[in-house]
Amino acid sequence: GRLQSAASEAELTKIQQVEAHFQQETQAVSAGQYVVEDAEHTLVEPSDEFRKTALIPSLEKYDALYKESVKDPDAFWSRIASEFYWKEKWEVNDGKIHTENFDIREGPIKVEWFKGGKTNICYNALDRHVEAGRASDIAMYWEGNEPGYDSTVTFGQLLELVCQVANYLRSLGVKKGDAVVIYMPMLVELPVAMLACARIGAIHSVVFAGFSADSLAQRILDCKPKVVLTANGVMRGAKLINLKSIVDDALAQTKKQGHAVETCLVYGNEVATKKEETAWVGERDVWWQDVIPSQASRSEVEWVDAEDPLFLLYTSGSTGKPKGVLHTTGGYMVYTATTFKHAFDYRPGDIYWCTADCGWITGHSYLTYGPLLNGATVVNFEGVPTYPDAGRCWEIVDKYKVTIFYTAPTAIRSLMRAGDEPVKKHSRKSLRMLGSVGEPINPAAWKWYYEVVGDSRCPISDTWWQTETGGFMITPVPGAFALKPGSATFPFFGVQPAIVDENGKELEGECSGYLCIKASWPSAFRTLFGDHSRYETTYFAPFKGFYFSGDGCHRDKDGYYWLTGRVDDVINVSGHRIGSAEVESALVLHPQCAEAAVVGYDHDVKGQGIYAFVTLVEGVDYSEELRKALVAKVRSQIGPFAAPDVIHWAPGLPKTRSGKIMRRILRKIAANQIDELGDVSTLADPGVVEQLIELKGK
Ligand code: WTA
């Protein structure tokens, strides 16, 4: 399909482009002080003090475990899985606990781990710790958007809350295998809702509460839940977001299109919106506070097969329709817990803060499941890192004595812009470990994070992974080896990366190419919901025998991996994946837009920004008003986070004679690399390029 052709479109130039971007950006963002002259040759060793207590304190130990994990994955993962509670043990056939086919030439793609095993991830994340006498230990600190609003939840309390929601969902007839859509802000009730679904074997599908009504409706129509969970409103920074009216709009749309949601459970978040000011659909809407507290605080566990679905999470691909990434229970449980433990060198007593929202995979694997499975204390922050000011994060770190802090490069870069002062004002002495996720971290931002935030004391785990992979794939194991600023370092246990060229040939040693994975790992996604053939063609057809990540990658002479960004039509804006095609479809819904082509371009803070070339309908003139209307169209179709940063008026688009848009040229124009347009002779109308260059900035 489309990704396949995009991938073969000499996209390796993209890798060089992103590498060049690192050099440029280093200068643009930093005041000179944080430039890393030669990141590839900069080794940052863990301190002796860190190493002394580290779970994996040497390269030899990492190497030995890695070798075992690849040579005998079944033995390696069975040993780790045995640390969890299984109602019934998994099947072992010929010493194997997993089956897989990663090669479409050999038949359908298939991955299974721990099949036949019966367990429950909610039981392992909560009951197991309560039964071990940890009921009064703190599971979650909740910190509200507004300073001064907070709460503390113990494992015992969290379990009770989860049981109450589980009982209520059961009372509505929700059962094992049913989908439940959750569209909630970062209240304690959001992870509670997820765990409640897991407890009864229902499949949760969390939709980030920044998506528009149309996007929410599209997802509901795909997985057809009986019940939708939401809140009436939320404050994000200084802004009020009226979630309930977005849900009302979405549910009206799905009803018209044949799927009526029976119950909408609404958490009354009165800090944001008064209950009496909330629009209500009597026969459908129920206040959380009216029905949940009266439920029994114990609830039976639904024992599910390791291969029963746990959740669906929609993500962007290179075509307009979002993909429902499906994860199952057993492998996901074992893998997220283990990666959390080793990538952050977790030990009891740590206070762990992940700034991600549960609407994205990071909030699933590393705010909810991974840490809670380890019995960790998690900080759940409702707000944004810069509200009310740039010191908020460090204030929170000091308030809860956070030891592990995990965030995204875009947040680091925006905090870096505010200078060192807001950081240095706060002690941060509790910190011992930092993490980064979502996009490549440029060496200058890495250095600032390391030196200023971590006082050159805390290792940084730059974790590369994806919604599809469920857990970390390439990540430091911080006590074991030296870091390099901007490198995700080495594969996690059981992960076999392969860098391939455009013909799918695996490259050896120092090289650059497409990042693939050779064999399955426990938390690999099992399918795209309702579309197994799209799963196969998107991820397994481009390079036969491999899972294709969609990312470009460089491996240096020491074997360190350097992720260089997407090589397909996915744009990574502030760590959020947005498909070019999604933005294009939104733009062409505007009656005056005839055609649109969208590409990413380097953005100092967001990593990538959205650059839209727009051709108007005959006879319509450009105007500022129209520009605003087009941006508004994208906001309402997808969500505010997908709004184009640039609209470039395009009388025509560069197309080949067969009508294919040459994005390569558009990317160059967006990046201001007019001298590097390359060969334009294959264009149907080479004059188009001149016109576009003339209209840049207009
Ligand atoms: C990018 C987020 C470089 C990458 C967990 C990937 C990264 C996409 C990193 C997945 C990292 C994520 N270094 N790039 N440490 N982490 N990415 O599905 O392009 O929202 O393919 O999962 O983010 O985004 P997703």
Boltz pocket constraint, residues with backbone or C-beta under 6 A from the ligand:
constraints:
  - pocket:
      binder: B
      contacts: [[A, 315], [A, 360], [A, 361], [A, 362], [A, 436], [A, 437], [A, 438], [A, 439], [A, 440], [A, 441], [A, 462], [A, 463], [A, 464], [A, 465], [A, 466], [A, 467], [A, 468], [A, 474], [A, 488], [A, 549], [A, 550], [A, 551], [A, 563], [A, 564], [A, 565], [A, 566], [A, 572], [A, 575], [A, 576], [A, 577]]
      max_distance: 6.0
